[in-house]
Amino acid sequence: MRKIVFSALLALSISTSLSHAQSVWTGGDDLPTNPLACDATPATAAAKPYDGGQPTNAPDRKGKTIKVVDVPKLIGIGYFNATSKGIADAAKEMGSMDAKTDGPSKANIDDQVTLIDNYITSGVDGILFAANDPVAIAPVLKKALAAGINVVGYDANSTPDARQWFVNQAEFNGIAKAMVDSMAAEIGDEGAFAIVTSTFTTPNQARWIAEMAAYQAKCHPKMKWLETVEAQEDNILSFNQSNTLINKYGDELKGIFGMTSVATPAAADAVTQAKKCGSVAVVGLATPNAMKPYVGAGCVKSVVLWNPVDLGYAAAYVLRATADGTLASGATSVKAGKLGDLSVINGSEILLGAPTVFNKDNINNFDF
């Protein structure tokens, strides 16, 4: 009897250990990954047919002033203030778009869906969005398409059939390579790290994490992935989660990835207050302005991001071209004002461009 009980406990222990080991990957998605080469060899883009949705009985909007609402994940943070500015700049430049931003005060998908539904009822010509959840937001976006409204996403995608186009700030595997290579350069190829993300369902972050896992396994296989934690795009929670990781893993923790523009400066603050600068590296996605104090103090060496003002600007131009009918299925590029021609990739995505790695040599050249 004792032997049977011992065997059962051993099996439970092994099962629990495996479950804990697998929890490292929490926060990624189950979609196929495409890790880039370990050197600088560029990826080969594969042709893919248009897979976006279509509005039903949309009126002729070509050249006419259109009313547009921008519904980001949340309002009141620097990143989406910047995308909102880009949208406003493009609308003013075009002179044929009446655009406003209205989003939830927290990264809450239910609040975001309610806002979009209200604008469908009140009447708009176009909706720009950055999704808090790719699946949960899809029904209300499909409702917008069914009402003849043009729908374009940016920053964080929905399922493709729930919008016409998605403006991708950078390809997911490109972000993954830049992030993991930057961390490896700081903590070495055998260092241990953890991740602070927004939520496990936030589509762009889940994609980045999945691609980071694939690239790290391919190019830096001896690095150790300790844990992934959620922080809800909340500054205090991001700080607390980072502080918990520092205390939990002690000297084993060599690096923290911040997957949001809120998590990265909060992680840097936690490392600074714990007097771990130089012992725990912080690599993440954040606006240069938020990171200048930490880069200037030498606590953070590299920050990865694109220009969010340009992202919002591009999204507005893509929506205008969609409403005009000049961007349609089969297009290979779209004109985006001062940004020039942007490429169409992956069927129904518009690529803004490669990410920038900000460091002490260039960060003061940027102001956003």
Stockholm file with secondary structure:
# STOCKHOLM 1.0

chainA/1-368         MRKIVFSALLALSISTSLSHAQSVWTGGDDLPTNPLACDATPATAAAKPYDGGQPTNAPDRKGKTIKVVDVPKLIGIGYFNATSKGIADAAKEMGSMDAKTDGPSKANIDDQVTLIDNYITSGVDGILFAANDPVAIAPVLKKALAAGINVVGYDANSTPDARQWFVNQAEFNGIAKAMVDSMAAEIGDEGAFAIVTSTFTTPNQARWIAEMAAYQAKCHPKMKWLETVEAQEDNILSFNQSNTLINKYGDELKGIFGMTSVATPAAADAVTQAKKCGSVAVVGLATPNAMKPYVGAGCVKSVVLWNPVDLGYAAAYVLRATADGTLASGATSVKAGKLGDLSVINGSEILLGAPTVFNKDNINNFDF
#=GR chainA/1-368 SS CHHHHHHHHHHHHHHHHHHHHHGGGTTCCSSCCCCCCSSSCCCCCCCCCCCCCCCSSCCCCTTSCEEEEEECSCSSSHHHHHHHHHHHHHHHHHSSEEEEECCCSSSCHHHHHHHHHHHHHHCCSEEEECCSCTTTTHHHHHHHHHTTCEEEEESSCCCGGGSSEEEESSCHHHHHHHHHHHHHHHHCTTCEEEEEESCTTCHHHHHHHHHHHHHHHHHCTTCEEEEEEECTTCHHHHHHHHHHHHHHHGGGEEEEEECSTTHHHHHHHHHHHTTCTTTSEEEEECCHHHHHHHHHTTSCCEEEECCHHHHHHHHHHHHHHHHHTSSCTTCSEEECGGGCEEEEETTTEEECCCCEEECTTTGGGCCC
#=GC SS_cons         CHHHHHHHHHHHHHHHHHHHHHGGGTTCCSSCCCCCCSSSCCCCCCCCCCCCCCCSSCCCCTTSCEEEEEECSCSSSHHHHHHHHHHHHHHHHHSSEEEEECCCSSSCHHHHHHHHHHHHHHCCSEEEECCSCTTTTHHHHHHHHHTTCEEEEESSCCCGGGSSEEEESSCHHHHHHHHHHHHHHHHCTTCEEEEEESCTTCHHHHHHHHHHHHHHHHHCTTCEEEEEEECTTCHHHHHHHHHHHHHHHGGGEEEEEECSTTHHHHHHHHHHHTTCTTTSEEEEECCHHHHHHHHHTTSCCEEEECCHHHHHHHHHHHHHHHHHTSSCTTCSEEECGGGCEEEEETTTEEECCCCEEECTTTGGGCCC
//
